[in-house]
Amino acid sequence: MSKWLRRPILTAALLTIAATLVSCGQPSAAPATKVDDPRLSAMGTVEVTAKLVEIPEGAIFKRDLYNYATILKYEIVTVHRGQTPATTIFVGHYNPWKPRAEASDNRIKEIGGNLKKFEPGQVHRMALEVPIDDYFMGGIVNKYFGQETGELCWAVWTNLASE
């Protein structure tokens, strides 16, 4: 191959590689929510994407005449707004046996989200308030009592994040 032909081919190859690298951009640090929901950024003082670590046995149960919050353990993936007490947080969810869109009632009105059911390993995008005691006065099922780091959080809005 002649010297005059190699230079344009090499230049074209390098430009193609550079253009490909620039167009890829940086991957998002956190999963996006399945539904663009402006309430996540409008509600609560803290907004996070976090992975639900586990659901302790007996932490979620259905009682039609008994409304309660249950504490669930999360590992922070990304803090979008505000500050969290630690990288592991403990979050109270009101009426956890109900889909988040149906969890509010006459007593607790401003909670919701698109999450249908809590399952270990899910990634949730949540708007939170801290501490829970400032926002909820009622029964709390806390299977992590004594293990918490920092204050308990109150889930205002909980959406399932895409994977």
Backbone hydrogen bonds in HBPLUS format (Angstrom, degrees):
<---DONOR---> <-ACCEPTOR-->    atom                        ^
c    i                          cat <-CA-CA->   ^        H-A-AA   ^      H-
h    n   atom  resd res      DA  || num        DHA   H-A  angle D-A-AA Bond
n    s   type  num  typ     dist DA aas  dist angle  dist       angle   num
A0005-LEU N   A0002-SER O   3.16 MM   3  5.39 138.3  2.35 102.9 113.8     1
A0006-ARG N   A0002-SER O   3.13 MM   4  6.41 152.8  2.20 153.2 160.8     2
A0010-LEU N   A0006-ARG O   2.92 MM   4  6.05 165.9  1.94 160.3 164.1     3
A0011-THR N   A0007-ARG O   2.92 MM   4  6.05 162.0  1.95 152.4 157.8     4
A0012-ALA N   A0008-PRO O   2.93 MM   4  6.01 160.6  1.97 143.6 148.7     5
A0013-ALA N   A0009-ILE O   2.97 MM   4  6.14 156.2  2.03 146.8 153.5     6
A0014-LEU N   A0010-LEU O   2.98 MM   4  6.22 163.0  2.01 151.8 155.7     7
A0015-LEU N   A0011-THR O   3.00 MM   4  6.18 159.9  2.04 150.1 155.7     8
A0016-THR N   A0012-ALA O   2.96 MM   4  6.11 153.4  2.03 145.3 152.5     9
A0017-ILE N   A0013-ALA O   3.05 MM   4  6.30 159.8  2.09 149.8 154.7    10
A0018-ALA N   A0014-LEU O   2.97 MM   4  6.15 164.3  2.00 150.0 154.4    11
A0019-ALA N   A0015-LEU O   2.92 MM   4  6.03 161.0  1.95 147.0 152.3    12
A0020-THR N   A0016-THR O   3.00 MM   4  6.14 154.3  2.07 144.8 151.8    13
A0021-LEU N   A0017-ILE O   3.02 MM   4  6.27 160.5  2.06 151.6 156.3    14
A0022-VAL N   A0018-ALA O   3.03 MM   4  6.22 161.4  2.06 151.8 156.5    15
A0023-SER N   A0019-ALA O   2.99 MM   4  6.07 156.5  2.05 145.7 152.1    16
A0024-CYS N   A0020-THR O   3.25 MM   4  6.37 133.7  2.48 141.3 151.1    17
A0162-SER N   A0032-ALA O   2.88 MM 130  5.86 162.4  1.91 158.8 161.9    18
A0040-LEU N   A0037-ASP O   3.19 MM   3  6.00 157.1  2.24 122.1 126.6    19
A0042-ALA N   A0038-PRO O   3.16 MM   4  6.31 127.7  2.45 138.8 153.3    20
A0043-MET N   A0039-ARG O   2.93 MM   4  5.66 143.1  2.07 147.3 149.8    21
A0045-THR N   A0128-LEU O   2.90 MM  83  6.19 137.2  2.09 155.5 164.9    22
A0046-VAL N   A0128-LEU O   3.16 MM  82  5.02 154.0  2.23 144.8 143.1    23
A0128-LEU N   A0046-VAL O   2.69 MM  82  5.02 169.2  1.70 153.0 156.0    24
A0047-GLU N   A0081-ARG O   2.93 MM  34  4.98 160.2  1.97 135.3 135.0    25
A0080-HIS N   A0047-GLU O   2.74 MM  33  5.28 149.4  1.83 146.9 155.6    26
A0081-ARG N   A0047-GLU O   3.24 MM  34  4.98 148.1  2.34 138.9 136.4    27
A0048-VAL N   A0126-MET O   2.93 MM  78  5.43 154.9  1.99 152.5 160.0    28
A0126-MET N   A0048-VAL O   2.79 MM  78  5.43 159.6  1.83 159.0 166.0    29
A0049-THR N   A0078-THR O   2.85 MM  29  5.16 158.3  1.90 153.7 158.0    30
A0077-VAL N   A0049-THR O   2.79 MM  28  5.44 161.0  1.83 148.2 149.0    31
A0078-THR N   A0049-THR O   3.06 MM  29  5.16 160.3  2.10 140.5 144.0    32
A0050-ALA N   A0124-HIS O   2.85 MM  74  5.44 159.3  1.89 155.3 161.3    33
A0124-HIS N   A0050-ALA O   2.78 MM  74  5.44 164.1  1.81 166.3 162.3    34
A0051-LYS N   A0075-GLU O   2.84 MM  24  5.20 158.0  1.88 153.8 152.3    35
A0075-GLU N   A0051-LYS O   2.92 MM  24  5.20 154.2  1.99 143.8 151.3    36
A0052-LEU N   A0122-GLN O   2.83 MM  70  5.52 162.1  1.86 164.0 170.1    37
A0121-GLY N   A0052-LEU O   2.76 MM  69  5.27 166.8  1.78 155.0 157.1    38
A0053-VAL N   A0073-LYS O   2.90 MM  20  5.69 157.7  1.95 145.7 152.3    39
A0059-ALA N   A0056-PRO O   3.06 MM   3  5.50 155.2  2.12 139.8 136.8    40
A0066-TYR N   A0063-ARG O   3.11 MM   3  5.14 164.2  2.14 108.8 113.6    41
A0095-ASN N   A0068-TYR O   2.77 MM  27  5.61 156.6  1.82 167.6 173.1    42
A0069-ALA N   A0139-GLY O   2.91 MM  70  6.32 157.6  1.96 151.1 157.6    43
A0141-VAL N   A0069-ALA O   2.77 MM  72  6.23 159.6  1.81 157.8 164.2    44
A0070-THR N   A0093-HIS O   2.99 MM  23  5.46 151.7  2.07 141.2 143.5    45
A0093-HIS N   A0070-THR O   2.93 MM  23  5.46 157.1  1.98 145.7 149.6    46
A0071-ILE N   A0141-VAL O   2.91 MM  70  6.26 158.0  1.96 169.2 166.9    47
A0072-LEU N   A0091-VAL O   2.81 MM  19  5.30 159.1  1.86 142.7 147.2    48
A0091-VAL N   A0072-LEU O   2.86 MM  19  5.30 162.3  1.89 156.5 156.5    49
A0074-TYR N   A0089-ILE O   2.86 MM  15  5.28 164.4  1.88 163.7 165.3    50
A0089-ILE N   A0074-TYR O   2.93 MM  15  5.28 151.6  2.01 139.8 148.8    51
A0076-ILE N   A0087-THR O   2.81 MM  11  5.25 176.0  1.81 164.7 165.9    52
A0153-CYS N   A0090-PHE O   2.88 MM  63  6.14 174.9  1.88 161.9 163.5    53
A0092-GLY N   A0153-CYS O   2.75 MM  61  6.01 166.2  1.77 148.1 151.6    54
A0155-ALA N   A0092-GLY O   2.97 MM  63  5.89 172.2  1.98 161.7 160.6    55
A0098-LYS N   A0095-ASN O   3.08 MM   3  5.92 168.6  2.10 127.2 130.9    56
A0102-GLU N   A0099-PRO O   2.86 MM   3  5.44 155.5  1.92 120.0 128.0    57
A0100-ARG N   A0115-LEU O   2.88 MM  15  5.54 159.0  1.93 165.8 172.6    58
A0103-ALA N   A0100-ARG O   3.31 MM   3  5.00 164.7  2.34 100.2 104.8    59
A0105-ASP N   A0108-ILE O   2.82 MM   3  5.35 158.0  1.86 137.2 143.9    60
A0112-GLY N   A0156-VAL O   3.00 MM  44  6.58 137.2  2.19 144.2 156.9    61
A0158-THR N   A0112-GLY O   2.91 MM  46  6.40 154.8  1.97 143.4 148.7    62
A0115-LEU N   A0158-THR O   3.42 MM  43  6.22 162.5  2.46 148.6 143.6    63
A0122-GLN N   A0119-GLU O   3.20 MM   3  5.94 162.2  2.24 141.1 143.6    64
A0161-ALA N   A0123-VAL O   2.80 MM  38  5.44 168.7  1.81 153.9 151.8    65
A0125-ARG N   A0159-ASN O   2.83 MM  34  5.20 161.4  1.86 149.8 156.0    66
A0159-ASN N   A0125-ARG O   2.92 MM  34  5.20 171.1  1.93 153.7 156.8    67
A0127-ALA N   A0157-TRP O   2.90 MM  30  5.04 154.7  1.97 141.7 149.3    68
A0156-VAL N   A0127-ALA O   2.86 MM  29  5.51 162.2  1.89 156.7 160.2    69
A0157-TRP N   A0127-ALA O   3.29 MM  30  5.04 160.6  2.33 133.2 135.7    70
A0129-GLU N   A0154-TRP O   2.92 MM  25  5.07 146.0  2.04 139.4 150.2    71
A0154-TRP N   A0129-GLU O   2.79 MM  25  5.07 159.8  1.83 155.5 159.8    72
A0134-ASP N   A0131-PRO O   3.15 MM   3  5.83 153.9  2.23 116.9 123.4    73
A0132-ILE N   A0152-LEU O   2.94 MM  20  5.57 140.3  2.10 135.4 141.3    74
A0135-TYR N   A0132-ILE O   2.91 MM   3  5.38 158.5  1.96 117.1 124.3    75
A0136-PHE N   A0132-ILE O   2.87 MM   4  5.88 139.8  2.03 163.2 175.6    76
A0145-PHE N   A0142-ASN O   3.40 MM   3  5.60 157.4  2.45 113.0 112.0    77
A0147-GLN N   A0144-TYR O   2.72 MM   3  5.30 163.1  1.75 151.2 154.3    78
